[in-house]
Amino acid sequence: MQEFDLIVVGAGPAGMMSAITAARSGCLVLLLEQQGRPGAKLRASGGGRCNIANTLSNEKFIAHFGRAGKFMIPALRAFDRDALVEFFAGIGVECHAPDGNRIFPVTHQSDTVVIALETEIKRLNIQLLCGQKVNGIDTKDGAATGVSSNTQSFASDKVILASGGPGYPSLGADASGYNLASALGHQINELFPAMLPLKTRETWVKNCRADTVGKVEMLINLPEAKKIQAKGDLIFTENGIRGPVVLDFAREITPLLKKYGEVPLLVNLTQGMNEEQIRERLKKAFASHKTGSIADLLITFINRPLASELCKLANIAPETAFAKLPGQQRDNLIKLLSATPLTVIGHDGFAAAMVTRGGVSLKQLKPDTLESRLIKGLYFCGEIVDLDGPCGGFNLQWAFSSGHLAGRLK
Ligand SMILES: Cc1cc2nc3c(=O)[nH]c(=O)nc-3n(C[C@H](O)[C@H](O)[C@H](O)COP(=O)(O)OP(=O)(O)OC[C@H]3O[C@@H](n4cnc5c(N)ncnc54)[C@H](O)[C@@H]3O)c2cc1C
């Protein structure tokens, strides 16, 4: 059996980065991938444009991962976004941040990134074997000794598990990596689909599908989650909501949905105006429209379909003259505008989840090396670890940074 200095399981961004880092320091590396080609999710990322990182400082970056974020400090210190951009420049991929925040390859094509990584893997003589599904990590006396795949076994006293999460099985993802980890005693914190559209009980949403609603503010209307809020653009769908704010917030909602069966939300669709500001805005609009209907006044700050649906929710005919609206009804409408209730009742699960919440418990990993505390010589990186971030390059930066740290064997 051929022996390697390192075997990496999974050729996603985390696995490819760990293999390249180890090979650059002179290690003989085997990279095993169950699919026909590396980087299926990387290729699909950012709508095919590949948002690899963002321009936030490490401190602000970490804050987006919640309390567990501090686990990332050693990985980011060793390889932050500047190091990542430099790394890509070194393999021929120039990057930029066109909006000053999200970092993309200048080509805006994820293939540029994947091809450059594949070329570097070849240049470094990393042995990449595709079509190899690893179904066991071999150990002896509490230390890694190699892996077994669907066709053969390979020996190494260093193994990196970079097998990602189960989201988007249409891209070949599955949960086999978690089974490999738990077979060796690792705790897998419950997995939830994250970063996906949500279904609502309210059916009026389908009448508002046309436009993106900007700068929406959203909070979960449950006592235990009141402090969790999100801001961003929202898009109504046939049966619910999607868009950046929803994708970001979904990771907070899916665990609560499992617990309660439904999750009430309060959504401000008026770019964050409070009741007083909405009242003032309506008065101003009335002053310049005088004869306008309530819908005519509302469309000065929300789109027409939404204006119409919110009027209906407040039991007001949209064509009612604002001047004739009784005070109580006006108050109800203003309240509804500042906090529109929506109830999340479902989602499409991992089939539509770009990211996974949960995974290999951080408690069982050493943050300085990402080595398991249970099995010597076994390392974890990327999405398989119990860390997940919002939209905007957070998850790929974590995959690359953690891949780099895990691959620093010498
Ligand atoms: C549609 C979509 C868009 C996204 N857009 C962005 C974005 O723009 N920015 C961002 O930051 N994040 C984005 N993400 C999330 C990001 O792609 C993932 O977080 C990231 O790919 C995780 O990297 P990874 O290397 O840990 O896992 P993966 O990319 O999932 O790679 C794991 C690899 O391991 C292989 N594997 C699994 N099990 C085995 C096994 N038993 N044996 C052998 N091989 C195995 C898999 O086939 C896979 O190739 C997006 C995700 C999706 C699905």
The ligand as an SDF file (V2000), in Angstrom:
LIG
                    3D

 53 58  0  0  0  0  0  0  0  0999 V2000
  -25.3380   27.2770   -4.5880 C   0  0  0  0  0  0  0  0  0  0  0  0
  -24.3080   27.6900   -3.5440 C   0  0  0  0  0  0  0  0  0  0  0  0
  -23.7780   28.9710   -3.5850 C   0  0  0  0  0  0  0  0  0  0  0  0
  -22.8450   29.3670   -2.6010 C   0  0  0  0  0  0  0  0  0  0  0  0
  -22.2960   30.6100   -2.7030 N   0  0  0  0  0  0  0  0  0  0  0  0
  -21.3620   30.9860   -1.7880 C   0  0  0  0  0  0  0  0  0  0  0  0
  -20.6780   32.2160   -1.9240 C   0  0  0  0  0  0  0  0  0  0  0  0
  -20.8260   32.9560   -2.9060 O   0  0  0  0  0  0  0  0  0  0  0  0
  -19.7900   32.5640   -0.9450 N   0  0  0  0  0  0  0  0  0  0  0  0
  -19.5380   31.7650    0.1310 C   0  0  0  0  0  0  0  0  0  0  0  0
  -18.7510   32.1500    0.9950 O   0  0  0  0  0  0  0  0  0  0  0  0
  -20.1370   30.5720    0.2510 N   0  0  0  0  0  0  0  0  0  0  0  0
  -21.0160   30.1550   -0.6920 C   0  0  0  0  0  0  0  0  0  0  0  0
  -21.5980   28.9150   -0.5900 N   0  0  0  0  0  0  0  0  0  0  0  0
  -21.1630   28.0160    0.5040 C   0  0  0  0  0  0  0  0  0  0  0  0
  -19.8000   27.3990    0.1590 C   0  0  0  0  0  0  0  0  0  0  0  0
  -19.8080   26.9310   -1.1710 O   0  0  0  0  0  0  0  0  0  0  0  0
  -19.4760   26.2400    1.1250 C   0  0  0  0  0  0  0  0  0  0  0  0
  -19.5280   26.7040    2.4480 O   0  0  0  0  0  0  0  0  0  0  0  0
  -18.0850   25.6810    0.8180 C   0  0  0  0  0  0  0  0  0  0  0  0
  -18.0530   25.0970   -0.4740 O   0  0  0  0  0  0  0  0  0  0  0  0
  -17.6580   24.6260    1.8490 C   0  0  0  0  0  0  0  0  0  0  0  0
  -16.4030   24.1630    1.4710 O   0  0  0  0  0  0  0  0  0  0  0  0
  -15.9080   22.7080    1.9080 P   0  0  0  0  0  0  0  0  0  0  0  0
  -14.6250   22.4840    1.1890 O   0  0  0  0  0  0  0  0  0  0  0  0
  -15.9200   22.5970    3.3830 O   0  0  0  0  0  0  0  0  0  0  0  0
  -17.0210   21.7040    1.3970 O   0  0  0  0  0  0  0  0  0  0  0  0
  -17.5150   21.3760   -0.0950 P   0  0  0  0  0  0  0  0  0  0  0  0
  -17.3480   22.5290   -0.9840 O   0  0  0  0  0  0  0  0  0  0  0  0
  -18.8810   20.8120    0.0850 O   0  0  0  0  0  0  0  0  0  0  0  0
  -16.5260   20.2440   -0.5650 O   0  0  0  0  0  0  0  0  0  0  0  0
  -16.5190   18.9680    0.0320 C   0  0  0  0  0  0  0  0  0  0  0  0
  -16.0660   17.9440   -0.9820 C   0  0  0  0  0  0  0  0  0  0  0  0
  -15.9190   16.6880   -0.3290 O   0  0  0  0  0  0  0  0  0  0  0  0
  -16.4390   15.6680   -1.1560 C   0  0  0  0  0  0  0  0  0  0  0  0
  -16.7980   14.5310   -0.2990 N   0  0  0  0  0  0  0  0  0  0  0  0
  -17.7870   14.4890    0.6250 C   0  0  0  0  0  0  0  0  0  0  0  0
  -17.8120   13.2880    1.2430 N   0  0  0  0  0  0  0  0  0  0  0  0
  -16.8210   12.5660    0.6930 C   0  0  0  0  0  0  0  0  0  0  0  0
  -16.3510   11.2270    0.8900 C   0  0  0  0  0  0  0  0  0  0  0  0
  -16.9090   10.4180    1.8040 N   0  0  0  0  0  0  0  0  0  0  0  0
  -15.3100   10.7660    0.1330 N   0  0  0  0  0  0  0  0  0  0  0  0
  -14.7210   11.5870   -0.8020 C   0  0  0  0  0  0  0  0  0  0  0  0
  -15.1440   12.8540   -1.0380 N   0  0  0  0  0  0  0  0  0  0  0  0
  -16.1710   13.3390   -0.3000 C   0  0  0  0  0  0  0  0  0  0  0  0
  -17.6170   16.3250   -1.8400 C   0  0  0  0  0  0  0  0  0  0  0  0
  -17.9700   15.6540   -3.0190 O   0  0  0  0  0  0  0  0  0  0  0  0
  -17.0870   17.7350   -2.0800 C   0  0  0  0  0  0  0  0  0  0  0  0
  -16.4440   17.8530   -3.3270 O   0  0  0  0  0  0  0  0  0  0  0  0
  -22.4830   28.4710   -1.5580 C   0  0  0  0  0  0  0  0  0  0  0  0
  -23.0260   27.1890   -1.5500 C   0  0  0  0  0  0  0  0  0  0  0  0
  -23.9170   26.7920   -2.5360 C   0  0  0  0  0  0  0  0  0  0  0  0
  -24.4680   25.3850   -2.5010 C   0  0  0  0  0  0  0  0  0  0  0  0
  1  2  1  0
  2  3  1  0
  2 52  2  0
  3  4  2  0
  4  5  1  0
  4 50  1  0
  5  6  2  0
  6  7  1  0
  6 13  1  0
  7  8  2  0
  7  9  1  0
  9 10  1  0
 10 11  2  0
 10 12  1  0
 12 13  2  0
 13 14  1  0
 14 15  1  0
 14 50  1  0
 15 16  1  0
 16 17  1  0
 16 18  1  0
 18 19  1  0
 18 20  1  0
 20 21  1  0
 20 22  1  0
 22 23  1  0
 23 24  1  0
 24 25  2  0
 24 26  1  0
 24 27  1  0
 27 28  1  0
 28 29  2  0
 28 30  1  0
 28 31  1  0
 31 32  1  0
 32 33  1  0
 33 34  1  0
 33 48  1  0
 34 35  1  0
 35 36  1  0
 35 46  1  0
 36 37  1  0
 36 45  1  0
 37 38  2  0
 38 39  1  0
 39 40  1  0
 39 45  2  0
 40 41  1  0
 40 42  2  0
 42 43  1  0
 43 44  2  0
 44 45  1  0
 46 47  1  0
 46 48  1  0
 48 49  1  0
 50 51  2  0
 51 52  1  0
 52 53  1  0
M  END
$$$$
